[in-house]
Amino acid sequence: MKYLAPTILVIFIFTTAAIGVANPLPAVVPTETPETSNKDIPNQRNWTNIRVLHIGDSHLQNWGLKGTLRKKFQAAGATYNVVAWKGSSSRSWLRTGKLHRLLQQKSPDVVIVNLGTNVSRAKDPNDYAKFIKKMILKISPRECYWVAPPPLIEDNNGFYDMLISATSQCHLLDSRKIPFEVPHKKYFHLSKRQSVLWAEYIWEWMNETSDLPEHGDGV
């Protein structure tokens, strides 16, 4: 076996070390994974000790929706309060003071709003834009997530366009993109199975959504 000259050997060792620094070997993945917190789980924020208030109309009375979300939030360490009010709208939540009282009583960090179906057939949906904006302002500076109603009623008067515009200061989930497979003009509510699907989409959306728009002062 021939030996390298000292100078060549030094160059060889230095070059090998430099390559090792530039291209480190991948870390060894342990065979046993230690328990992780919510913030360590991909696509899931840390919900520990977060107070969530979920309000809405009769859609929220379906256990498939509220029950599924309750299990997910509680398992993630959050406090989940849900208040469903049949036949309600942004106007009624404001004018009765019900939203204001709940914000005081529950002191939520995050507010989810499930509203819109009861005004989706209005001749002029723009009449409700001011109430939606006021509602979001009252929720501010808390995190705001607005869940648009499923496409159970044909949008003949521009309801969804109004809702998209009015909720610009709040995250909006456009539920028309969810494959509920429900024909128009036949059903006013989702089944339990469809509501579970809705809840799954809401959960995934809330964990992927970030960078809220800036809010004004809360009321």
C-alpha positions as a Markdown table, in Angstrom:
| # | Residue | x | y | z |
|---|---|---|---|---|
| 1 | Met | 0.0 | 0.0 | 0.0 |
| 2 | Lys | 1.3 | 3.4 | -1.0 |
| 3 | Tyr | 1.2 | 6.2 | 1.5 |
| 4 | Leu | 0.0 | 9.7 | 0.6 |
| 5 | Ala | 2.6 | 12.5 | 0.9 |
| 6 | Pro | 2.0 | 14.6 | 4.0 |
| 7 | Thr | 0.9 | 17.7 | 2.0 |
| 8 | Ile | -1.6 | 15.7 | -0.1 |
| 9 | Leu | -2.9 | 14.0 | 3.0 |
| 10 | Val | -3.6 | 17.4 | 4.8 |
| 11 | Ile | -5.4 | 18.7 | 1.7 |
| 12 | Phe | -7.5 | 15.5 | 1.5 |
| 13 | Ile | -8.5 | 15.7 | 5.2 |
| 14 | Phe | -9.3 | 19.4 | 5.0 |
| 15 | Thr | -11.4 | 18.9 | 1.8 |
| 16 | Thr | -13.3 | 16.0 | 3.4 |
| 17 | Ala | -14.1 | 18.0 | 6.5 |
| 18 | Ala | -15.4 | 21.0 | 4.4 |
| 19 | Ile | -17.7 | 18.7 | 2.5 |
| 20 | Gly | -19.0 | 17.3 | 5.7 |
| 21 | Val | -19.9 | 20.8 | 7.0 |
| 22 | Ala | -21.6 | 21.8 | 3.8 |
| 23 | Asn | -23.6 | 18.6 | 3.5 |
| 24 | Pro | -24.4 | 17.2 | 6.9 |
| 25 | Leu | -26.0 | 13.8 | 7.2 |
| 26 | Pro | -29.7 | 13.8 | 8.0 |
| 27 | Ala | -30.6 | 13.5 | 11.6 |
| 28 | Val | -31.4 | 10.0 | 12.8 |
| 29 | Val | -35.1 | 9.6 | 13.5 |
| 30 | Pro | -35.7 | 7.9 | 16.9 |
| 31 | Thr | -37.7 | 4.7 | 16.8 |
| 32 | Glu | -39.9 | 6.0 | 19.7 |
| 33 | Thr | -41.5 | 9.4 | 19.3 |
| 34 | Pro | -41.9 | 11.3 | 22.6 |
| 35 | Glu | -45.3 | 13.0 | 23.4 |
| 36 | Thr | -45.6 | 16.3 | 21.7 |
| 37 | Ser | -47.7 | 19.4 | 22.4 |
| 38 | Asn | -50.3 | 20.7 | 20.0 |
| 39 | Lys | -47.9 | 23.3 | 18.6 |
| 40 | Asp | -45.6 | 20.5 | 17.5 |
| 41 | Ile | -48.3 | 18.7 | 15.4 |
| 42 | Pro | -48.1 | 19.7 | 11.7 |
| 43 | Asn | -51.0 | 21.9 | 10.6 |
| 44 | Gln | -52.4 | 22.3 | 14.2 |
| 45 | Arg | -52.0 | 25.4 | 16.3 |
| 46 | Asn | -51.6 | 25.3 | 20.0 |
| 47 | Trp | -55.1 | 25.3 | 21.5 |
| 48 | Thr | -54.0 | 24.7 | 25.1 |
| 49 | Asn | -56.0 | 27.0 | 27.5 |
| 50 | Ile | -57.6 | 28.8 | 24.6 |
| 51 | Arg | -61.2 | 29.8 | 25.2 |
| 52 | Val | -63.4 | 29.3 | 22.1 |
| 53 | Leu | -67.0 | 30.7 | 21.8 |
| 54 | His | -69.0 | 29.2 | 18.9 |
| 55 | Ile | -72.3 | 31.0 | 18.1 |
| 56 | Gly | -74.8 | 30.4 | 15.4 |
| 57 | Asp | -78.3 | 29.6 | 14.1 |
| 58 | Ser | -80.1 | 26.2 | 14.0 |
| 59 | His | -77.3 | 24.6 | 12.0 |
| 60 | Leu | -75.3 | 24.7 | 15.2 |
| 61 | Gln | -77.9 | 22.7 | 17.0 |
| 62 | Asn | -76.9 | 19.6 | 15.0 |
| 63 | Trp | -74.7 | 17.4 | 17.1 |
| 64 | Gly | -72.7 | 16.4 | 14.1 |
| 65 | Leu | -71.3 | 19.9 | 13.9 |
| 66 | Lys | -71.1 | 21.0 | 17.5 |
| 67 | Gly | -70.3 | 17.6 | 19.0 |
| 68 | Thr | -67.5 | 16.9 | 16.5 |
| 69 | Leu | -65.9 | 20.3 | 17.1 |
| 70 | Arg | -66.3 | 19.9 | 20.9 |
| 71 | Lys | -64.4 | 16.7 | 20.9 |
| 72 | Lys | -61.6 | 18.2 | 18.8 |
| 73 | Phe | -61.2 | 21.4 | 20.8 |
| 74 | Gln | -61.3 | 19.6 | 24.1 |
| 75 | Ala | -58.8 | 17.0 | 23.0 |
| 76 | Ala | -56.5 | 19.9 | 21.9 |
| 77 | Gly | -56.8 | 21.5 | 25.4 |
| 78 | Ala | -59.2 | 24.3 | 24.6 |
| 79 | Thr | -62.4 | 25.4 | 26.4 |
| 80 | Tyr | -65.3 | 25.2 | 23.9 |
| 81 | Asn | -68.6 | 27.0 | 24.5 |
| 82 | Val | -71.3 | 26.7 | 21.9 |
| 83 | Val | -74.6 | 28.7 | 21.8 |
| 84 | Ala | -77.1 | 28.0 | 19.1 |
| 85 | Trp | -80.1 | 30.2 | 18.5 |
| 86 | Lys | -82.7 | 29.0 | 16.0 |
| 87 | Gly | -83.7 | 31.5 | 13.4 |
| 88 | Ser | -81.1 | 34.1 | 14.4 |
| 89 | Ser | -79.1 | 36.5 | 12.3 |
| 90 | Ser | -76.4 | 39.0 | 12.8 |
| 91 | Arg | -79.0 | 41.7 | 13.5 |
| 92 | Ser | -80.7 | 39.7 | 16.3 |
| 93 | Trp | -77.4 | 38.8 | 18.0 |
| 94 | Leu | -76.6 | 42.5 | 18.1 |
| 95 | Arg | -80.0 | 44.1 | 18.9 |
| 96 | Thr | -80.8 | 41.8 | 21.8 |
| 97 | Gly | -77.4 | 42.3 | 23.3 |
| 98 | Lys | -76.9 | 38.5 | 23.4 |
| 99 | Leu | -73.5 | 38.7 | 21.7 |
| 100 | His | -72.3 | 41.4 | 24.1 |
| 101 | Arg | -73.4 | 39.4 | 27.2 |
| 102 | Leu | -71.7 | 36.2 | 26.0 |
| 103 | Leu | -68.4 | 38.0 | 25.3 |
| 104 | Gln | -68.5 | 39.3 | 28.8 |
| 105 | Gln | -69.5 | 36.0 | 30.4 |
| 106 | Lys | -67.2 | 33.7 | 28.5 |
| 107 | Ser | -64.2 | 36.0 | 27.8 |
| 108 | Pro | -63.3 | 34.1 | 24.6 |
| 109 | Asp | -60.0 | 34.3 | 22.8 |
| 110 | Val | -61.5 | 33.0 | 19.6 |
| 111 | Val | -65.1 | 33.5 | 18.3 |
| 112 | Ile | -66.6 | 31.3 | 15.6 |
| 113 | Val | -69.8 | 32.6 | 13.9 |
| 114 | Asn | -72.2 | 30.2 | 12.0 |
| 115 | Leu | -74.7 | 32.6 | 10.5 |
| 116 | Gly | -76.2 | 33.5 | 7.2 |
| 117 | Thr | -78.8 | 31.0 | 6.2 |
| 118 | Asn | -81.7 | 32.9 | 7.7 |
| 119 | Val | -81.0 | 36.0 | 5.5 |
| 120 | Ser | -79.7 | 34.2 | 2.4 |
| 121 | Arg | -83.2 | 34.6 | 0.8 |
| 122 | Ala | -83.5 | 38.3 | 1.6 |
| 123 | Lys | -84.5 | 40.4 | -1.4 |
| 124 | Asp | -81.6 | 42.7 | -0.6 |
| 125 | Pro | -78.9 | 41.0 | 1.4 |
| 126 | Asn | -76.9 | 44.2 | 1.5 |
| 127 | Asp | -79.2 | 45.4 | 4.2 |
| 128 | Tyr | -77.5 | 43.0 | 6.6 |
| 129 | Ala | -73.9 | 44.0 | 5.7 |
| 130 | Lys | -73.9 | 46.7 | 8.4 |
| 131 | Phe | -74.9 | 44.3 | 11.1 |
| 132 | Ile | -72.2 | 41.8 | 10.1 |
| 133 | Lys | -69.6 | 44.5 | 10.2 |
| 134 | Lys | -70.8 | 45.7 | 13.6 |
| 135 | Met | -70.8 | 42.2 | 14.9 |
| 136 | Ile | -67.2 | 41.7 | 13.8 |
| 137 | Leu | -66.2 | 45.0 | 15.3 |
| 138 | Lys | -67.7 | 43.9 | 18.6 |
| 139 | Ile | -65.8 | 40.6 | 18.5 |
| 140 | Ser | -62.5 | 42.4 | 17.8 |
| 141 | Pro | -59.7 | 42.2 | 18.9 |
| 142 | Arg | -60.5 | 38.6 | 19.5 |
| 143 | Glu | -59.7 | 36.1 | 16.7 |
| 144 | Cys | -62.8 | 35.9 | 14.4 |
| 145 | Tyr | -63.8 | 33.0 | 12.2 |
| 146 | Trp | -67.0 | 33.3 | 10.1 |
| 147 | Val | -68.5 | 30.1 | 8.7 |
| 148 | Ala | -70.7 | 30.8 | 5.7 |
| 149 | Pro | -73.8 | 28.6 | 5.3 |
| 150 | Pro | -73.8 | 25.6 | 3.1 |
| 151 | Pro | -75.4 | 26.1 | -0.4 |
| 152 | Leu | -78.8 | 24.8 | 0.5 |
| 153 | Ile | -80.6 | 27.8 | -1.0 |
| 154 | Glu | -80.0 | 29.2 | -4.5 |
| 155 | Asp | -78.2 | 32.5 | -4.2 |
| 156 | Asn | -80.3 | 34.7 | -6.5 |
| 157 | Asn | -79.7 | 38.1 | -4.8 |
| 158 | Gly | -76.0 | 38.2 | -4.2 |
| 159 | Phe | -75.9 | 37.0 | -0.6 |
| 160 | Tyr | -72.5 | 35.4 | -0.8 |
| 161 | Asp | -70.9 | 38.4 | -2.5 |
| 162 | Met | -72.3 | 40.5 | 0.3 |
| 163 | Leu | -71.0 | 38.2 | 3.0 |
| 164 | Ile | -67.5 | 37.9 | 1.5 |
| 165 | Ser | -67.3 | 41.7 | 1.4 |
| 166 | Ala | -68.8 | 42.3 | 4.9 |
| 167 | Thr | -66.5 | 39.8 | 6.6 |
| 168 | Ser | -63.3 | 41.3 | 5.3 |
| 169 | Gln | -62.0 | 41.8 | 8.8 |
| 170 | Cys | -62.7 | 38.2 | 9.8 |
| 171 | His | -61.6 | 34.9 | 8.4 |
| 172 | Leu | -64.3 | 33.5 | 6.2 |
| 173 | Leu | -64.9 | 29.8 | 5.3 |
| 174 | Asp | -66.8 | 29.6 | 2.0 |
| 175 | Ser | -68.9 | 26.4 | 2.7 |
| 176 | Arg | -70.0 | 26.3 | -0.9 |
| 177 | Lys | -66.7 | 24.6 | -1.7 |
| 178 | Ile | -67.5 | 21.6 | 0.6 |
| 179 | Pro | -68.9 | 18.6 | -1.2 |
| 180 | Phe | -72.1 | 18.2 | 0.8 |
| 181 | Glu | -74.0 | 16.7 | -2.3 |
| 182 | Val | -77.3 | 18.4 | -1.3 |
| 183 | Pro | -79.7 | 19.5 | -4.0 |
| 184 | His | -81.0 | 23.0 | -4.0 |
| 185 | Lys | -84.5 | 23.9 | -2.8 |
| 186 | Lys | -85.1 | 20.6 | -1.0 |
| 187 | Tyr | -83.3 | 20.8 | 2.3 |
| 188 | Phe | -82.9 | 23.6 | 4.8 |
| 189 | His | -80.5 | 21.8 | 7.1 |
| 190 | Leu | -77.7 | 19.3 | 6.8 |
| 191 | Ser | -77.9 | 15.7 | 8.1 |
| 192 | Lys | -75.8 | 14.6 | 11.0 |
| 193 | Arg | -73.3 | 12.9 | 8.6 |
| 194 | Gln | -73.0 | 16.1 | 6.5 |
| 195 | Ser | -72.6 | 18.2 | 9.6 |
| 196 | Val | -69.7 | 16.0 | 10.7 |
| 197 | Leu | -68.1 | 16.6 | 7.4 |
| 198 | Trp | -68.7 | 20.3 | 7.9 |
| 199 | Ala | -67.0 | 20.2 | 11.3 |
| 200 | Glu | -64.0 | 18.4 | 9.8 |
| 201 | Tyr | -63.5 | 21.1 | 7.2 |
| 202 | Ile | -63.9 | 23.8 | 9.8 |
| 203 | Trp | -61.3 | 22.2 | 12.1 |
| 204 | Glu | -58.8 | 21.8 | 9.3 |
| 205 | Trp | -59.4 | 25.4 | 8.1 |
| 206 | Met | -59.0 | 26.9 | 11.6 |
| 207 | Asn | -55.7 | 25.1 | 12.1 |
| 208 | Glu | -54.3 | 26.2 | 8.7 |
| 209 | Thr | -55.5 | 29.8 | 8.8 |
| 210 | Ser | -53.1 | 32.5 | 10.1 |
| 211 | Asp | -52.3 | 36.2 | 9.7 |
| 212 | Leu | -55.5 | 37.8 | 10.7 |
| 213 | Pro | -56.3 | 41.2 | 9.3 |
| 214 | Glu | -55.9 | 44.0 | 11.8 |
| 215 | His | -58.9 | 44.8 | 13.8 |
| 216 | Gly | -60.2 | 48.0 | 15.4 |
| 217 | Asp | -60.9 | 48.4 | 19.1 |
| 218 | Gly | -63.3 | 45.8 | 20.5 |
| 219 | Val | -66.5 | 46.9 | 22.1 |
